[in-house]
Amino acid sequence: MQRILQGVRVLDLTRVLAGPWCTQNLADLGAEVIKIERPGKGDDTRSWGPPFLKDREGRDTADAAYYLACNRGKKSVTLDIASEEGRSIARALALSADVLVENFKVGDLARHGLDYASLSGEHPRLVYCSITGFGQGGPYRDRPGYDFMVQGLGGLMSVTGERDDLPGGGPQKVGVAVSDLFTGMYATSAILAALIHRAASGRGQHIDMALLDVQVAMLANLSAVYFASDEVPARMGNAHQNIVPYHVFRAADEFLIVAVGNDSQFAKFCEVIGEPGWPADARFATNPQRVRHRDLLVGMISDRMRERPAREWLALLEPSGVPCGPINDLSQVFSDPQVRYRAMQVKVPHPAAGEMRMVASPMKFSDTPIPYDAPPPTLGQHTDEVLGRILGLTRAQIDGLRERGIL
């Protein structure tokens, strides 16, 4: 089956999450992704457990679940790029690649001759993507970048968490590393755009991706609110800054979401909960008025919602066209009929486990569907194959490199 990026080779010099998330996207799209890892250790996340993947006998393998989440479809090559021979091999692989993705500290790869300036002179078609916390320039360029600190520095935690005047109020990070993940997604888009530009111009280019830039960009409408009003958005918990009711409510047994987006939906919502007179109340007739009287209205709705179990409310609200939904844990997510229909859980063959479950890519293509036939590689699984096929090294040469600790 033809795949979208078939014939594109990617040299992956990344680790942990933002970079590997990007290169897993490229692998899903059909690129040959060669992941360079430290001999004997590999990507840091291989040891970020428990839990670890279980083998056929139920024993822990060497690979943590974290690593498995973002390395599907790649080829693992162990290589010590701090050594002269290792650098030479890495450089040869880079010169054979269409794309290089790296997340080393600013300037680190220059001393190995693996920076964009060093490589592009010999390989002007190379698309080179650098992922760092703060970018290649600026006063913070040398700082290490971690998702948690970037969520704080970049403003996300200032708008995430319960209101300061309520119990549990205060800044809160998002439950997954969204700065890393968004950076991986933006990097994927940038690389694909650069490949299209290369097809027209014949030249590659350097892409400078920074977690902080991405975090600032992804504030989206909240930045627009600030620019329009000069007012700093505050933490609102599960509420919406500009829409009411757009909240989590406690029903008789568990929580549910009500996300009313306009006045007609509010009128339908009020009918369902047995309060048809509320839309006629001047305090609640329009969304701007509901925002102004947020606390009063939310308190009134909360009293009503506690009268029935959450699933009963959902069964009444959904047919009425009122946006609503449950708050599922992951067991409920992967048993949800829509998630199952969309095949968001896939099984991938694995040499130690037999097969393993993974989250599918959300990219659905009519003509080039993504095949899930290559699991996250074991450490160094493809070293001999890649060095032999791409660089033409003999078995004796590979054995010698391994004996000297280069591989």
LUMDREN-442594 format. One record per residue (C-alpha): residue in three letters; x, y, z. Coordinates in pm, 1 decimal. Layout:
% LUMDREN-442594
SITE type        x        y        z
SITE  ALA        X        Y        Z
...
% end
This chain:
% LUMDREN-442594
SITE type        x        y        z
SITE  MET      0.0      0.0      0.0
SITE  GLN    129.1    344.0    -96.3
SITE  ARG    181.6    566.3    209.1
SITE  ILE    185.4    945.3    206.1
SITE  LEU    548.3    991.2    314.0
SITE  GLN    681.5    673.0    156.8
SITE  GLY   1038.7    734.6     43.6
SITE  VAL   1101.9   1010.9    300.7
SITE  ARG   1379.6    930.9    546.0
SITE  VAL   1391.1   1099.4    887.4
SITE  LEU   1688.9   1096.7   1122.4
SITE  ASP   1545.2   1125.1   1473.1
SITE  LEU   1785.1   1271.9   1728.9
SITE  THR   1512.4   1339.0   1984.7
SITE  ARG   1409.8   1193.4   2316.3
SITE  VAL   1132.1   1215.1   2577.7
SITE  LEU    810.9   1360.0   2425.2
SITE  ALA    790.3   1667.8   2199.8
SITE  GLY   1038.6   1538.6   1941.8
SITE  PRO    931.4   1172.9   1954.2
SITE  TRP    565.5   1279.0   1920.5
SITE  CYS    656.0   1464.9   1601.6
SITE  THR    857.3   1179.1   1456.1
SITE  GLN    589.9    922.9   1545.0
SITE  ASN    346.7   1129.1   1337.7
SITE  LEU    591.5   1116.3   1047.6
SITE  ALA    632.8    739.9   1092.1
SITE  ASP    255.0    694.5   1094.8
SITE  LEU    244.0    881.4    764.5
SITE  GLY    491.7    637.6    612.9
SITE  ALA    832.2    799.2    659.2
SITE  GLU   1128.8    580.3    746.9
SITE  VAL   1222.5    716.0   1089.7
SITE  ILE   1565.4    617.2   1221.8
SITE  LYS   1586.3    685.9   1595.1
SITE  ILE   1938.3    730.4   1730.6
SITE  GLU   1973.9    620.3   2095.4
SITE  ARG   2252.2    595.2   2349.5
SITE  PRO   2408.2    247.2   2365.8
SITE  GLY   2290.4     56.2   2670.8
SITE  LYS   2041.4    321.8   2784.2
SITE  GLY   1836.3    455.8   2498.5
SITE  ASP   1567.3    719.2   2523.3
SITE  ASP   1522.5    839.3   2882.0
SITE  THR   1156.8    736.2   2877.6
SITE  ARG   1238.4    367.5   2832.1
SITE  SER   1300.4    360.9   3208.0
SITE  TRP   1016.6    596.7   3311.2
SITE  GLY    811.6    326.5   3481.7
SITE  PRO    639.9    139.4   3615.9
SITE  PRO    430.0     39.0   3440.7
SITE  PHE    638.3   -149.7   3186.3
SITE  LEU    514.6   -353.4   2893.6
SITE  LYS    467.2   -718.7   2990.8
SITE  ASP    611.0  -1003.1   2784.9
SITE  ARG    422.0  -1320.9   2696.6
SITE  GLU    497.9  -1466.0   3041.7
SITE  GLY    374.3  -1156.2   3223.7
SITE  ARG    721.0  -1027.4   3315.2
SITE  ASP    827.4   -665.4   3279.4
SITE  THR   1014.2   -586.2   2959.7
SITE  ALA   1276.6   -310.8   2942.7
SITE  ASP   1035.4    -55.4   2797.8
SITE  ALA    806.8    168.6   3003.4
SITE  ALA    457.9    260.1   2887.5
SITE  TYR    570.8    623.4   2848.8
SITE  TYR    826.9    528.4   2583.9
SITE  LEU    575.1    310.3   2401.5
SITE  ALA    332.1    601.3   2368.5
SITE  CYS    540.8    801.2   2121.4
SITE  ASN    781.9    575.4   1930.8
SITE  ARG    564.6    354.3   1713.2
SITE  GLY    688.1    267.2   1366.7
SITE  LYS   1049.5    377.7   1411.7
SITE  LYS   1381.9    198.8   1370.2
SITE  SER   1617.1    207.8   1668.6
SITE  VAL   1991.2    244.1   1612.1
SITE  THR   2225.5    263.5   1909.5
SITE  LEU   2513.0    502.0   1846.4
SITE  ASP   2757.1    698.1   2062.9
SITE  ILE   2772.5   1031.9   1883.5
SITE  ALA   3019.1   1162.3   2142.9
SITE  SER   3285.1    941.8   1982.6
SITE  GLU   3461.0   1032.7   1658.7
SITE  GLU   3342.8    715.7   1483.6
SITE  GLY   2988.7    763.8   1612.1
SITE  ARG   2980.3   1121.6   1486.5
SITE  SER   3100.0   1009.2   1146.5
SITE  ILE   2821.9    750.5   1124.0
SITE  ALA   2557.6    997.5   1243.0
SITE  ARG   2675.7   1250.3    988.3
SITE  ALA   2656.6    994.4    709.2
SITE  LEU   2302.1    905.8    813.2
SITE  ALA   2209.1   1275.3    824.2
SITE  LEU   2342.3   1329.0    473.8
SITE  SER   2126.1   1038.9    353.2
SITE  ALA   1810.4   1177.5    517.1
SITE  ASP   1540.0   1412.6    394.5
SITE  VAL   1456.3   1536.1    743.1
SITE  LEU   1651.8   1563.6   1068.2
SITE  VAL   1470.4   1632.6   1395.7
SITE  GLU   1666.8   1709.2   1712.9
SITE  ASN   1599.6   1839.9   2061.9
SITE  PHE   1949.8   1892.6   2198.6
SITE  LYS   2039.3   2206.1   2392.1
SITE  VAL   2115.7   2505.7   2170.9
SITE  GLY   2460.4   2462.9   2016.5
SITE  ASP   2522.9   2108.1   2140.9
SITE  LEU   2518.1   1945.4   1798.9
SITE  ALA   2753.0   2203.3   1648.1
SITE  ARG   3045.1   2050.5   1835.8
SITE  HIS   2959.8   1717.9   1671.6
SITE  GLY   2927.7   1866.4   1323.3
SITE  LEU   2558.0   1777.1   1324.2
SITE  ASP   2409.0   2128.4   1332.3
SITE  TYR   2217.9   2275.0   1038.5
SITE  ALA   2501.2   2503.3    929.1
SITE  SER   2745.9   2212.5    911.9
SITE  LEU   2512.4   1975.8    728.6
SITE  SER   2327.9   2207.5    489.8
SITE  GLY   2642.9   2302.0    302.7
SITE  GLU   2676.2   1942.2    183.2
SITE  HIS   2306.1   1866.8    185.4
SITE  PRO   2109.4   2180.0     86.3
SITE  ARG   1783.6   1981.3     51.5
SITE  LEU   1785.8   1881.1    418.0
SITE  VAL   1484.2   1987.1    624.9
SITE  TYR   1624.5   2033.9    975.0
SITE  CYS   1393.4   2083.9   1273.3
SITE  SER   1529.8   2192.2   1613.0
SITE  ILE   1300.5   2160.2   1915.2
SITE  THR   1403.0   2338.8   2234.5
SITE  GLY   1235.0   2495.5   2533.2
SITE  PHE   1295.3   2855.9   2432.0
SITE  GLY   1427.8   2864.3   2076.6
SITE  GLN   1763.7   2921.6   1913.9
SITE  GLY   1792.2   3285.1   2026.9
SITE  GLY   1690.9   3517.3   2308.1
SITE  PRO   1780.7   3556.1   2675.5
SITE  TYR   1640.5   3213.2   2768.4
SITE  ARG   1799.1   3017.4   2482.2
SITE  ASP   2036.4   2823.6   2710.0
SITE  ARG   1775.5   2726.1   2968.4
SITE  PRO   1649.3   2367.3   2975.1
SITE  GLY   1283.9   2351.3   2879.9
SITE  TYR   1032.0   2130.0   3058.5
SITE  ASP    661.6   2115.1   2987.2
SITE  PHE    561.7   2191.0   3348.6
SITE  MET    765.2   2510.3   3372.3
SITE  VAL    658.1   2620.7   3025.1
SITE  GLN    290.3   2578.8   3117.6
SITE  GLY    358.1   2823.8   3401.0
SITE  LEU    584.9   3068.2   3218.2
SITE  GLY    370.2   3067.7   2904.5
SITE  GLY     47.9   3160.7   3083.2
SITE  LEU   -146.5   2835.1   3069.2
SITE  MET   -144.5   2776.6   3444.8
SITE  SER   -272.7   3130.0   3504.8
SITE  VAL   -599.9   3026.6   3339.7
SITE  THR   -606.9   2662.4   3452.4
SITE  GLY   -738.9   2564.3   3794.2
SITE  GLU  -1023.7   2667.8   4020.6
SITE  ARG  -1090.0   3031.8   4101.0
SITE  ASP   -867.8   3163.3   4378.0
SITE  ASP  -1165.9   3247.4   4599.7
SITE  LEU  -1307.4   2893.7   4589.1
SITE  PRO  -1193.5   2577.3   4771.0
SITE  GLY   -898.7   2424.3   4588.5
SITE  GLY   -831.5   2748.3   4406.1
SITE  GLY   -491.3   2816.2   4258.6
SITE  PRO   -279.0   2740.7   3952.4
SITE  GLN   -297.1   2391.7   3805.3
SITE  LYS   -109.2   2224.9   3523.5
SITE  VAL   -296.2   2029.0   3259.2
SITE  GLY   -309.7   1652.9   3318.6
SITE  VAL    -96.8   1569.9   3013.4
SITE  ALA    213.7   1747.3   2883.0
SITE  VAL     27.5   1970.0   2638.7
SITE  SER    320.2   2204.1   2567.5
SITE  ASP    527.4   1907.5   2455.4
SITE  LEU    244.2   1751.4   2256.9
SITE  PHE    141.3   2073.0   2083.5
SITE  THR    505.6   2141.1   1997.4
SITE  GLY    528.6   1795.8   1843.7
SITE  MET    218.4   1864.1   1638.1
SITE  TYR    335.2   2208.7   1524.5
SITE  ALA    674.1   2059.2   1436.3
SITE  THR    501.7   1793.7   1225.3
SITE  SER    307.5   2060.9   1036.8
SITE  ALA    619.7   2272.0    986.5
SITE  ILE    819.9   1978.6    850.7
SITE  LEU    545.4   1882.6    605.3
SITE  ALA    523.6   2244.9    489.1
SITE  ALA    902.6   2259.2    445.9
SITE  LEU    895.1   1940.0    237.9
SITE  ILE    632.5   2096.5     10.3
SITE  HIS    847.7   2409.6    -18.4
SITE  ARG   1150.7   2192.7    -98.8
SITE  ALA    960.0   2019.4   -377.4
SITE  ALA    903.4   2361.1   -538.0
SITE  SER   1235.1   2529.9   -458.1
SITE  GLY   1480.9   2242.5   -431.6
SITE  ARG   1604.5   2366.0    -95.5
SITE  GLY   1551.3   2256.6    261.5
SITE  GLN   1556.6   2490.7    558.5
SITE  HIS   1599.9   2515.4    934.1
SITE  ILE   1284.7   2505.4   1150.1
SITE  ASP   1322.1   2660.6   1496.2
SITE  MET   1051.5   2521.4   1728.8
SITE  ALA   1023.3   2636.4   2091.9
SITE  LEU    792.0   2502.2   2361.0
SITE  LEU    740.5   2854.1   2495.8
SITE  ASP    638.7   2990.1   2154.0
SITE  VAL    389.1   2709.7   2112.8
SITE  GLN    248.9   2756.4   2461.5
SITE  VAL    194.1   3128.2   2397.7
SITE  ALA     34.7   3056.7   2058.5
SITE  MET   -205.0   2791.6   2190.8
SITE  LEU   -370.9   3034.7   2431.9
SITE  ALA   -567.7   3128.8   2119.8
SITE  ASN   -892.9   3305.5   2210.2
SITE  LEU   -768.5   3400.3   2557.7
SITE  SER   -487.8   3604.5   2401.9
SITE  ALA   -744.2   3768.6   2175.1
SITE  VAL   -955.3   3854.3   2481.1
SITE  TYR   -653.1   4012.7   2647.1
SITE  PHE   -559.3   4211.0   2334.5
SITE  ALA   -916.3   4335.5   2293.3
SITE  SER   -973.5   4435.6   2654.2
SITE  ASP   -633.4   4474.0   2821.2
SITE  GLU   -785.9   4262.6   3098.1
SITE  VAL   -591.6   3955.9   3213.9
SITE  PRO   -809.7   3641.3   3204.0
SITE  ALA   -836.9   3471.3   3541.0
SITE  ARG   -866.1   3108.6   3641.2
SITE  MET  -1222.0   2988.1   3600.7
SITE  GLY  -1195.9   2621.3   3692.7
SITE  ASN  -1419.6   2423.6   3459.3
SITE  ALA  -1619.1   2732.5   3363.6
SITE  HIS  -1587.0   2924.5   3037.2
SITE  GLN  -1461.8   3281.0   3039.6
SITE  ASN  -1732.0   3407.1   2802.1
SITE  ILE  -2021.5   3159.1   2802.1
SITE  VAL  -2274.3   3060.3   3073.4
SITE  PRO  -2379.0   2791.0   3150.9
SITE  TYR  -2065.8   2613.2   3032.9
SITE  HIS  -1975.0   2418.1   3344.6
SITE  VAL  -1928.3   2089.0   3522.6
SITE  PHE  -2224.0   2013.5   3747.6
SITE  ARG  -2262.8   1754.5   4019.3
SITE  ALA  -2567.1   1534.9   3961.0
SITE  ALA  -2712.2   1304.4   4224.9
SITE  ASP  -2434.7   1048.8   4169.4
SITE  GLU  -2152.0   1189.4   3956.8
SITE  PHE  -2041.1   1485.7   3748.4
SITE  LEU  -2154.0   1584.0   3399.0
SITE  ILE  -2080.1   1864.2   3155.8
SITE  VAL  -2332.0   2116.3   3024.5
SITE  ALA  -2196.7   2337.7   2745.8
SITE  VAL  -2472.6   2575.4   2636.7
SITE  GLY  -2344.1   2786.2   2348.9
SITE  ASN  -2635.6   3014.5   2259.5
SITE  ASP  -2970.0   3146.1   2378.4
SITE  SER  -3183.5   2886.2   2199.9
SITE  GLN  -2984.1   2604.9   2358.7
SITE  PHE  -3031.9   2772.8   2695.9
SITE  ALA  -3408.2   2778.7   2642.8
SITE  LYS  -3408.3   2405.9   2557.1
SITE  PHE  -3190.4   2332.6   2857.8
SITE  CYS  -3430.5   2515.7   3087.9
SITE  GLU  -3726.0   2321.3   2949.3
SITE  VAL  -3554.3   1989.1   3015.2
SITE  ILE  -3462.3   2072.4   3374.0
SITE  GLY  -3811.1   2203.6   3448.4
SITE  GLU  -3738.5   2577.2   3458.3
SITE  PRO  -3900.3   2715.9   3138.8
SITE  GLY  -3934.0   3060.7   3293.4
SITE  TRP  -3563.7   3130.9   3331.4
SITE  PRO  -3506.2   3251.8   2972.0
SITE  ALA  -3768.5   3522.2   3027.7
SITE  ASP  -3580.7   3655.2   3328.7
SITE  ALA  -3387.4   3964.8   3218.8
SITE  ARG  -3086.4   3844.7   3417.1
SITE  PHE  -3062.2   3526.5   3208.0
SITE  ALA  -3224.8   3611.3   2873.9
SITE  THR  -2897.9   3660.8   2682.6
SITE  ASN  -2549.8   3519.5   2718.7
SITE  PRO  -2392.7   3853.9   2819.3
SITE  GLN  -2649.3   3880.4   3098.4
SITE  ARG  -2587.4   3522.3   3205.3
SITE  VAL  -2213.7   3593.6   3221.1
SITE  ARG  -2281.5   3898.6   3440.0
SITE  HIS  -2498.6   3688.5   3673.8
SITE  ARG  -2284.0   3376.3   3648.2
SITE  ASP  -2263.3   3281.1   4016.5
SITE  LEU  -2637.3   3321.7   4075.1
SITE  LEU  -2740.8   3118.0   3772.0
SITE  VAL  -2483.0   2845.4   3824.3
SITE  GLY  -2597.7   2804.4   4182.0
SITE  MET  -2959.8   2770.7   4068.8
SITE  ILE  -2867.3   2514.4   3803.2
SITE  SER  -2654.6   2321.1   4051.4
SITE  ASP  -2954.7   2278.9   4281.5
SITE  ARG  -3162.4   2136.1   3998.1
SITE  MET  -2891.3   1903.2   3866.7
SITE  ARG  -2851.2   1732.9   4203.6
SITE  GLU  -3205.7   1600.4   4176.6
SITE  ARG  -3127.8   1324.8   3921.4
SITE  PRO  -2839.7   1088.2   3837.8
SITE  ALA  -2601.4   1211.8   3569.2
SITE  ARG  -2693.9    948.4   3311.8
SITE  GLU  -3062.1   1035.9   3345.9
SITE  TRP  -2989.0   1401.1   3276.7
SITE  LEU  -2777.1   1305.5   2975.6
SITE  ALA  -3055.6   1086.2   2838.8
SITE  LEU  -3292.6   1384.0   2859.3
SITE  LEU  -3056.6   1655.7   2738.0
SITE  GLU  -2896.3   1484.6   2438.6
SITE  PRO  -3220.4   1435.4   2236.6
SITE  SER  -3303.5   1801.2   2296.6
SITE  GLY  -2986.0   1917.8   2126.7
SITE  VAL  -2830.2   2056.2   2442.9
SITE  PRO  -2451.3   2002.4   2432.8
SITE  CYS  -2365.1   1780.9   2727.1
SITE  GLY  -2155.6   1482.4   2818.2
SITE  PRO  -2013.3   1259.2   3088.5
SITE  ILE  -1667.7   1280.3   3243.9
SITE  ASN  -1515.2    944.3   3159.9
SITE  ASP  -1212.7    773.6   3303.5
SITE  LEU   -985.9    594.4   3056.4
SITE  SER  -1162.8    261.5   3101.0
SITE  GLN  -1487.9    430.7   3003.2
SITE  VAL  -1318.6    619.3   2718.5
SITE  PHE  -1197.3    304.4   2545.8
SITE  SER  -1530.4    126.1   2594.7
SITE  ASP  -1729.5    422.3   2460.4
SITE  PRO  -1921.5    318.4   2145.9
SITE  GLN  -1805.9    618.8   1942.6
SITE  VAL  -1441.1    569.8   2039.7
SITE  ARG  -1473.5    200.4   1952.9
SITE  TYR  -1638.0    281.4   1618.1
SITE  ARG  -1355.8    521.7   1536.4
SITE  ALA  -1104.7    243.0   1614.4
SITE  MET   -899.4    459.9   1848.4
SITE  GLN   -749.3    153.5   2017.1
SITE  VAL   -531.2    -63.4   1796.9
SITE  LYS   -323.1   -374.7   1850.0
SITE  VAL     33.3   -373.4   1725.5
SITE  PRO    260.0   -680.9   1700.1
SITE  HIS    549.9   -679.4   1945.4
SITE  PRO    847.3   -920.8   1958.1
SITE  ALA    838.8   -967.7   2337.7
SITE  ALA    471.0   -917.2   2419.7
SITE  GLY    321.3  -1083.2   2113.7
SITE  GLU    101.6   -780.6   2066.3
SITE  MET     38.4   -456.1   2249.3
SITE  ARG   -242.9   -202.5   2265.0
SITE  MET   -184.1    155.2   2149.6
SITE  VAL   -387.3    466.7   2085.2
SITE  ALA   -444.2    504.2   1713.2
SITE  SER   -354.1    814.0   1519.4
SITE  PRO   -652.7   1048.6   1484.2
SITE  MET   -556.6   1110.7   1120.5
SITE  LYS   -799.5    913.9    902.2
SITE  PHE   -721.0    894.3    530.0
SITE  SER   -957.2    759.8    265.1
SITE  ASP   -686.8    640.9     24.1
SITE  THR   -379.6    589.8    242.2
SITE  PRO   -492.8    458.0    581.8
SITE  ILE   -227.7    426.1    848.7
SITE  PRO   -116.9     64.2    900.5
SITE  TYR    -28.1    -33.7   1255.5
SITE  ASP    227.6   -298.0   1170.6
SITE  ALA    542.6   -169.8   1340.2
SITE  PRO    563.3   -138.9   1721.0
SITE  PRO    794.8     92.0   1914.2
SITE  PRO   1136.5    -65.7   1857.3
SITE  THR   1339.6   -241.5   2121.3
SITE  LEU   1671.6    -72.4   2197.4
SITE  GLY   1907.9   -105.8   1901.5
SITE  GLN   1672.7   -342.5   1720.8
SITE  HIS   1758.4   -207.0   1375.7
SITE  THR   2122.6   -107.2   1420.2
SITE  ASP   2271.0   -376.6   1198.3
SITE  GLU   2002.3   -348.8    930.4
SITE  VAL   2023.1     31.2    899.4
SITE  LEU   2402.9     55.0    899.9
SITE  GLY   2431.6   -226.8    649.8
SITE  ARG   2156.6   -114.4    411.7
SITE  ILE   2209.1    262.3    417.7
SITE  LEU   2581.6    298.5    484.1
SITE  GLY   2700.3    -31.7    337.3
SITE  LEU   2888.6   -142.8    649.0
SITE  THR   2990.2   -507.0    658.1
SITE  ARG   2917.4   -750.9    937.2
SITE  ALA   3282.2   -733.1   1045.2
SITE  GLN   3274.4   -352.8   1055.9
SITE  ILE   2953.8   -351.9   1261.1
SITE  ASP   3091.4   -612.2   1501.5
SITE  GLY   3406.3   -405.8   1543.4
SITE  LEU   3206.3    -91.6   1622.1
SITE  ARG   3004.8   -281.9   1879.1
SITE  GLU   3319.3   -421.4   2042.9
SITE  ARG   3456.1    -66.7   2078.1
SITE  GLY   3132.1     54.6   2242.9
SITE  ILE   3033.2    278.6   1950.8
SITE  LEU   2706.4     87.4   1898.1
% end
